[in-house]
């Protein structure tokens, strides 16, 4: 998992928005479209991702690594 100061994923969204601004300024519109879509997907799935990350943490603590892999893959698909 990434090192985020905010547990709700807002830091990750903030960083993507900064990259989006840079892409627009440099007229890299293909990247801007991808970043915009990624931001929308994160905002839409934020609550589900948070719940899955909590469950993932519990699986790791209990050493249920098969379930942890499944949860990790579900989180990736939502991002």
BALOBA-1460 file (C-alpha; in Angstrom, 3 decimals):
// residues 79
<rec num="1" residu="x" x="0.000" y="0.000" z="0.000"/>
<rec num="2" residu="x" x="1.073" y="3.548" z="-0.550"/>
<rec num="3" residu="x" x="2.055" y="5.864" z="2.268"/>
<rec num="4" residu="x" x="-0.879" y="8.248" z="2.551"/>
<rec num="5" residu="x" x="-1.304" y="10.925" z="5.213"/>
<rec num="6" residu="x" x="-5.076" y="10.718" z="4.791"/>
<rec num="7" residu="x" x="-6.800" y="7.369" z="5.253"/>
<rec num="8" residu="x" x="-9.704" y="8.313" z="2.971"/>
<rec num="9" residu="x" x="-7.564" y="8.437" z="-0.167"/>
<rec num="10" residu="x" x="-7.841" y="12.192" z="-0.616"/>
<rec num="11" residu="x" x="-4.066" y="12.559" z="-0.831"/>
<rec num="12" residu="x" x="-3.917" y="10.165" z="-3.773"/>
<rec num="13" residu="x" x="-6.695" y="12.090" z="-5.519"/>
<rec num="14" residu="x" x="-4.949" y="15.394" z="-4.749"/>
<rec num="15" residu="x" x="-1.709" y="14.121" z="-6.300"/>
<rec num="16" residu="x" x="-3.551" y="12.959" z="-9.418"/>
<rec num="17" residu="x" x="-5.233" y="16.357" z="-9.724"/>
<rec num="18" residu="x" x="-1.830" y="18.044" z="-9.579"/>
<rec num="19" residu="x" x="-0.568" y="15.745" z="-12.342"/>
<rec num="20" residu="x" x="-3.723" y="16.554" z="-14.320"/>
<rec num="21" residu="x" x="-3.019" y="20.281" z="-14.027"/>
<rec num="22" residu="x" x="0.534" y="19.743" z="-15.274"/>
<rec num="23" residu="x" x="-0.666" y="17.636" z="-18.181"/>
<rec num="24" residu="x" x="-3.144" y="20.323" z="-19.222"/>
<rec num="25" residu="x" x="-0.519" y="23.072" z="-18.907"/>
<rec num="26" residu="x" x="1.852" y="21.116" z="-21.128"/>
<rec num="27" residu="x" x="-1.022" y="20.309" z="-23.509"/>
<rec num="28" residu="x" x="-0.596" y="16.571" z="-23.001"/>
<rec num="29" residu="x" x="-4.292" y="15.959" z="-23.448"/>
<rec num="30" residu="x" x="-4.035" y="12.174" z="-23.769"/>
<rec num="31" residu="x" x="-2.509" y="11.979" z="-20.299"/>
<rec num="32" residu="x" x="-5.026" y="14.523" z="-19.022"/>
<rec num="33" residu="x" x="-7.915" y="12.334" z="-20.165"/>
<rec num="34" residu="x" x="-6.401" y="9.260" z="-18.489"/>
<rec num="35" residu="x" x="-5.799" y="11.178" z="-15.250"/>
<rec num="36" residu="x" x="-9.318" y="12.632" z="-15.296"/>
<rec num="37" residu="x" x="-10.782" y="9.149" z="-15.695"/>
<rec num="38" residu="x" x="-8.575" y="7.743" z="-12.932"/>
<rec num="39" residu="x" x="-9.662" y="10.529" z="-10.555"/>
<rec num="40" residu="x" x="-13.323" y="9.879" z="-11.342"/>
<rec num="41" residu="x" x="-12.898" y="6.152" z="-10.746"/>
<rec num="42" residu="x" x="-11.165" y="6.731" z="-7.395"/>
<rec num="43" residu="x" x="-13.809" y="9.206" z="-6.247"/>
<rec num="44" residu="x" x="-16.606" y="6.835" z="-7.261"/>
<rec num="45" residu="x" x="-15.056" y="3.792" z="-5.529"/>
<rec num="46" residu="x" x="-13.461" y="5.540" z="-2.533"/>
<rec num="47" residu="x" x="-15.726" y="4.025" z="0.137"/>
<rec num="48" residu="x" x="-15.498" y="0.492" z="-1.228"/>
<rec num="49" residu="x" x="-11.715" y="0.780" z="-1.489"/>
<rec num="50" residu="x" x="-11.516" y="1.942" z="2.134"/>
<rec num="51" residu="x" x="-13.544" y="-1.050" z="3.342"/>
<rec num="52" residu="x" x="-11.481" y="-3.486" z="1.305"/>
<rec num="53" residu="x" x="-8.231" y="-1.941" z="2.595"/>
<rec num="54" residu="x" x="-9.418" y="-2.464" z="6.189"/>
<rec num="55" residu="x" x="-10.295" y="-6.063" z="5.412"/>
<rec num="56" residu="x" x="-6.920" y="-6.509" z="3.685"/>
<rec num="57" residu="x" x="-5.112" y="-5.206" z="6.758"/>
<rec num="58" residu="x" x="-6.976" y="-7.698" z="8.952"/>
<rec num="59" residu="x" x="-6.127" y="-10.551" z="6.589"/>
<rec num="60" residu="x" x="-2.459" y="-9.654" z="6.692"/>
<rec num="61" residu="x" x="-2.505" y="-9.486" z="10.496"/>
<rec num="62" residu="x" x="-4.147" y="-12.912" z="10.669"/>
<rec num="63" residu="x" x="-1.782" y="-14.230" z="7.965"/>
<rec num="64" residu="x" x="-4.632" y="-15.158" z="5.627"/>
<rec num="65" residu="x" x="-2.525" y="-14.433" z="2.563"/>
<rec num="66" residu="x" x="-4.771" y="-16.143" z="0.020"/>
<rec num="67" residu="x" x="-7.620" y="-13.817" z="0.970"/>
<rec num="68" residu="x" x="-5.184" y="-10.878" z="1.093"/>
<rec num="69" residu="x" x="-4.172" y="-11.521" z="-2.523"/>
<rec num="70" residu="x" x="-7.816" y="-11.627" z="-3.569"/>
<rec num="71" residu="x" x="-8.540" y="-8.343" z="-1.759"/>
<rec num="72" residu="x" x="-5.449" y="-6.683" z="-3.200"/>
<rec num="73" residu="x" x="-6.569" y="-7.594" z="-6.697"/>
<rec num="74" residu="x" x="-10.101" y="-6.278" z="-6.050"/>
<rec num="75" residu="x" x="-8.666" y="-2.980" z="-4.785"/>
<rec num="76" residu="x" x="-6.448" y="-2.693" z="-7.880"/>
<rec num="77" residu="x" x="-9.455" y="-3.197" z="-10.125"/>
<rec num="78" residu="x" x="-11.290" y="-0.338" z="-8.394"/>
<rec num="79" residu="x" x="-8.427" y="2.117" z="-8.789"/>
